[in-house]
Amino acid sequence: MRKLGVILLSIMLVFTVLGCGKSGTSTETKGAETQSTPAQPIKIKVGCDNTSGGPWDQGFKEFMRLVEQKAPGRIQFQYYPDGQLSNNDQRVTMEMLQTGSIHIAALLPSIYEQFDRRWQIYGMPYLFKTTEEARASCDGEAGKYMLSLLEEKGIHGLALWEQGWRHLTTSKKPVRLPPDIKGMKIRVMDSPSFIEMMKELGALPLVTSMGELYTALQQGAADGQENPLTTIYRRKLYEAQDYLTLTRHVYNPLIIGANKKFYDSLPADIQKVLTEAALETVAFERKANDNEDTKFLAELKKELEVIELTDADINQWKEATKNILPKFKDTIGQDVLGKFGIK
């Protein structure tokens, strides 16, 4: 009987232990189910080849604010303004965007045209008559079509912001009409269309990166250059120049693109947030551009002799550059030209 009692006691202890173990496991499982681990935010690296406080920089800050508002806690931006990652060389930025070293960047059409000649359309002089016409084109069928072309190059186009109208500055002498520029060394971007435009005008095109431009002007390697007013002022190019001619020879959009492989890897709702925020920032960035044009033209008038052109003067510039578009029609292609209403 004593042996039987010991056996029964042992069996009871085993079941008690098992019961406790089962109860403990159930509690732990329940706790694990109710305590979900927070998802890590998606890190997005953004590169900006423009000075802090400028329209590009203002645009990106507004874009990031909107994204964080639309997807709180979901995105963590790593923002690099002032050309920190590329030394203000847009070709380097382009390579980083294509390889995914950065995820989102702003690039000019002259950079995209280096691997897709169809983007040369935005380098054609006097393509648009007014700012309103240019913006309507960017917002319409033409702009949407140009953004769609980026997909085959590993980039997803988000929106077309604005770089704006380009103007001419010189140091040797004032320039009012095309003959005045003949023989002058003018710095241009590494763009076949811009190079050809200067050649057509009788100038000597000099290609340098933005990071090298100030030194080229200061040391006399270039007699002049062409850029929007915000760039001329914020990069203090006026310190090495004497004259500003308001030629408005080219209007540039600013292309906001994302690395396609990275973009495609994102959840659908985050893709939507990025696209919406980029498009909603268009008006904000353009207004920033307008404000700087007004503000900096007034400031530049204190530093430079400003030559404001009449309609008759502009017509002479148009006439002097009218052969540029025919030279590039074949490389741009009729599919693109048709979107811009050009036969």
N, C-alpha and C positions, 0 to 999 in steps of 0.2 A: 504493500500500500504506500510505504514511504517512497519507493522508487516511482510508483505511478504518480504520486503528488509532484515529485521533482520534474517528471516528464511534462505534466500538464502546465506547471509553472513556466517551464522553458518555452513551451509553445505559445503561451500567453505573452511572454516577453518579446518573442519574435514578431508576433502580429502587432504589438504595440509599437515596436520600432518601425516596422513597415508602414504602419498607419501614419506615424509622425513624419516619416520620409515623404510619403505621398502628399501629405498636407503641406509640407514645406515646399515641394516642387510646384504644387498648384499655385501657392501664393507668389512665388518668384515669377512664374509664367504670366500670371495675371498682371504683376507689376511691370513686366517687360512690355506687355501689350499696351498698357496705358501710358507708358513713358516713351514717346517717340523722340528720336534723336533729331535735333534741328538740322535741316539741310544746309550745307555750306554754300555761301554766296558764290555766284559765278564771277570770276575775275575777268575784266575786260580792259585791255591795255590800249590806250588812245594816244596817238602821236599828232602833234600840231606844229607845223613849220611856220609859225607866225608869232609875232611879239605878244607878250602878255598884255592884256587889255585891249588888243585889236579886235576887229570884227570876227575873225576866225575863233579866237580865244573866247570872246563873249558868246559866240554861237555854241561852242562845245560845252561851256559851263551851263548854258541854258538847256542844252540837250541832255546833259547828265542829270540836271535837276529834275527834268521831266521824267526821265527813266526811273529815277529813284522814287519819284512821287507815284508813278504808275505801278511799280513793282517794289514796294518797300522791303528792304532786307534781302532782296533776291540777287542784286548786282553789286559788285565792288569794283569801282573804276580805279585804274592806275593811269593817271593823266600826266603827259609829258609835253608841256608847251615850250615855246622858244626854240624849237628845233633841237631839243636836247639829245634825241636819239639819232639824228641824221646830220647834225651840224648844218642845218638849214639847206640840205641838199635833197631836193624832192625825188631825185632818182633813187637815192638810198631809201627814202621813205617808201617809194613804190616797191622796191625789192623786199623790204621788211613786211609790207602788207601782203604781198603775194606768197611769201614763205610762212606767214603767220606769226612772225616775231612781234608784230603788233596786230591788233584785231580790227581797229577802226582808225581811219585817217582821212584828212582832207587833201585832195590833190587837184592841180590845175590841168586843164585839157592838154596843155603842151607836154605834160608828162605822159599821159595816156596815149598821145599820138605817136610816141616812140615805139609802141608795140602794136598799135592799131591805127593806121593812117586815117581811118574814118573820123577820128577825133580832130583832125585838122580843120574841120568845119569851123570850130570856134577860134581859129587863128586867122580867119579871113577878114581883112580890113573892111570896116564899114558894112558888116553883115547886117547890123541892126541900126535903125535910125534913132530910136529913143530908148530910154530905160524901160518904159512901159512895154514896148514891143519885145525887148529882150527877155524881160521877166515872163511875159505871157508865153513866149516860145519855150522857155525852160519849164514852165508849169504844164505845158500842153503836150500834144502828141510827140513833138520833136524831142523834148527833154526826156520823156518816158522811154522813147525808143533808144536814145543814146545810153541811158542807164542800163537798159536790157542787154546792150552789147558787152557789158563788162562780165557777164556770167561766164562766157567762154574763155575768159582770161583769169578765172579763179577769184573773181571779186564780185560781191553782191552790192549793187548800187542802192543806196538808201535815199538820197535826195540830192538836189542841186541847190546849193546855197549860192552866195555871190562873192566874187572877187572884184568885179566892177569894171569901170572904164579905165583904160590905160592911156597915159599921157607921156610926153617927152620932156626930158630935162637935158640941158647942155651946159658946157662951161666956156667954150671958145668964143661963141657968138650967139646972139638970139636967132631963133628959127621961127619964121612965120609961115613960109610957103615951102613946098618940096625942094626947089632948087637950093635953098639955104642949107640943107642937110648934106649936100653932096660932099664926099671926101671925108666926112667926119666918122670917127670910130665910135659906133654905138653898141653898147652892151645889150644883148638879147638873151632870152632863154635858149636852151638847147632844143630848138624847134625848127624843123625845115621851113615851116610857113613864115615864122618871124625872120629867119635868116634871109629867105627869098624876098620878103617885103623890104628889108633894108637894102638889099642889092638892087632891087627895082628902083628905089629912091636915090641910088647913087652913093649910099653910105657904105661903110665897111663894118659888117657885123662882127662883134666880138662875143663869144660864148663863155660865160662864167656862171658858177653857182651863185645863189643869193648870198651865201656866206663869204664869197670873195668879192662881191660887187663894190662895197664901200672902198676897199683898198685899191681896186682897179681904177676907180674914179679919182681917188686921192692922189695916186701916183701918176696919173695921166695916161695909164694904159688904155683908158676909154675916155672919149670926149663927152659922152652922154649916155643916157639909158632911158628905158621906158617902163613905167609901172603905174599902178593906181596911186592916188594921193595919199592914202593911209600908209602905204609902204614907203613912199618918198619921205613922209614926215617921221613916221615911227622909227625908221632905220637911219634917220638923220642924213639921208643922201644929199640933202640941200647944202650940207656943210662943204661938199666938194663940187657943187654946181652953182651956176649963176643965173640960169634962165629956166623957166617952166613954160612949155607950150601946151595949151589944153586941146590936144589933137583928138582925143576920144577915138582913137583909131581902131581899137579892138575892145569888145566887151567879153569878159571872162566869167563864166559860172565857176563855182567851186564844188567839186564833186566829193560827196561824202560816201565813202565805200567801206565795206567790211570784208575781211577775208572770208571767202565763200565756204571753205571747209569748216571754219569755226562757226560761221553763221548757221550753216545747215545742221551743225551738231547741237544747237540750242533748242530748248523746248519751244513748241509752236507759239505759246503765249508770250515768251520773251522775244522771239523774232518779231511778233506783232508790236510789242512795246517799243523796240528799237526803231522800227520803221515809222510808227506813228510819231514818236518823239523827234526823229530827224525831220519829218515833213512839217510838224508843228513849229519847228525852230526856224523854218525858212523865212517867214515874215519878220521874226525877231532879228535874225542876222542881217537881213537886208536893211532894216531900219538902223541898225548899228552902223552899217556901211554908209547910209545916207547922212547920218549924224557926223561921221568922221569926215566925209567929203566936204561938208559945209564948214566944219570947225577947222580942218587942216588947210583948206584953201585960204582962209583968212590968215592963218599963221604963216603959211608959205609966202603970202604976199609981203610979209615983213622981212623975209629972208632972201627972196628971189625976185627978179623981174618977171612978172607973169604976162604972157602973151595970150590974150583971149581972142579966139578966131571968129570971124563972121561966117555966115552961111556960104558966102562966095569963097572964102578961104578954104572952108571944109570941102567944098566942091572940087577945089584944085587938088586936095589930098586924095579925094576919091578917084579923080581922073588919073592921078599919078600911080595909083595902086590897083587900077581896074584889071590889070592882066594877071594878078595873083590868083584869083579864083579859077580862071580857065586852066592855069598850069596845074592845079591840084584837083580838078574835077574827076579825073580818072581814078586817082588814089582814094579820094573821099567816097566816090561811088554814087550812083543815081538813087539808090535806096535811101541814103542819108539826105542827099540834096532835095529829094522829093518831099521829105518831112519838113524841110525848111522853105518849101515853096519855090525851089530853084530848078529850072529845067536844064 
